[in-house]
Each structure stands twice: as structure tokens, then as C-alpha cells.
Amino acid sequence: MQRRVNRFILASVVLLGMAAGVSAQQVYRIVGPDGRITFTDQPPPPSAPGKSATVATISAPAPGTVVFPLELREAMDRYPVTLFGGPNCEPCDAGRNLLARRGVPFSERTVSTGEDGDALKRMAGTNSLPLLTVGSQQVKGFSDLEWNQFLDAAGYPKSSRLPPAYRSPAPTPLVAVQKPAAPTQTAASTNPETPAGQQRPPGGAAAPVEPGQNPAGIRF
């Protein structure tokens, strides 16, 4: 009886040692010629003549890297989601909340200037907001039912599966804004009609838009 116990203990120690060795080694994902996928800690043998195998090395993610569940990652890769919205747009807020509540990672482009409105018109044929793109599909305007139907068809989970460490990227303007270079003091001093300490707008630019106006012609 004692001998059997000793053998059992010895076998357990050997198995634990093998498991520890496997966890410390590289893991190989092998796709055989027949399409069958296998995982192993042993390097694959040389392929036989006329046959081939695709091998990918799997390693642990770097610290701080957000790892998405497989179902969510596949939907993101195939059908990335982008929200085009603007300020003071209640339908945009409703659409943003739906995406956040459902746990859909998305990028957001803001449409708040005339240039943004023109770019959206050329891209989507409309300047109405919000606009949702799911892959190459466009959904104009907000509809809880319609947005969910498109997200379902794209394979996004119905409830949030986002990792706790995930943070949504900050919105970016649809058209990149480049600040003009400040006029030099010499240019200002050569214009006798310009009071000291003030700069005349280049080319006689129009006066600033009054609050409440909508130069982009965006409809909410």
C-alpha cells in the first residue's frame, strides 16, 4: 500500500513539472493542409513533400494591452464602427449612449464646421447627423431599432463584453484643423490703417460667426 502511495506522489510531481514546463514554453498554432487547427508546445516537424502547414506563434499579451473577446474582436476587424456626430445634437448623444451601453468599440468624428459639413456631404451624400457606419454600411439618422439590427448583423454581442481596462478613444474632427501662423510685427507696423496692437484679418476676412448660427448647414 505504501509503495502505491509513493508511486502516486511521484507521478503527481512529474505531471506538475511537465505542466510548469509547458506554461513556460512557446505555444504553436498549427493549421494543417486539411484546415485542422492544433495547439502544441512542440515545434512542428518539417512538412512532407506536397503538403504545407501554417504556423503562428502565440505569446502572452504585453502588460497594459487590452484583450478583446474573440467574438467582439472578429466583429471589430470585419465591421469597424464609426459615429459622426456634432455638438448640441441630442440624437448623437442617444446613439453614443446606445453604443456605450451595448459595449461596441467605436471611433467618433465630430462635424462642427463648414469644412466638416462639406466633407460629410461628399462622403455620405448628406449633412444630417448622426451618421453611423458599420463596415461599409451607412445608417443615416438615429433609430434604436435600426442601429441594433445593423450591429446584430455585424456580429457584435448584444451586451457589453468590453474588458474593464478599455477606454474609448477621444473624438477627432472630420477635417483636421491647421492653425495659421501668427503675423509678424513688421507686417503689422507697415499698415498705417491698422491700430497698434491689432492685426487685420488676411485678405479682409469676414467677421466671426455670431453665436447660434450654423455655417455648416448641419441638420439635427
Disulfide bonds with the S-S distance in Angstrom:
Cys89-Cys92 2.20
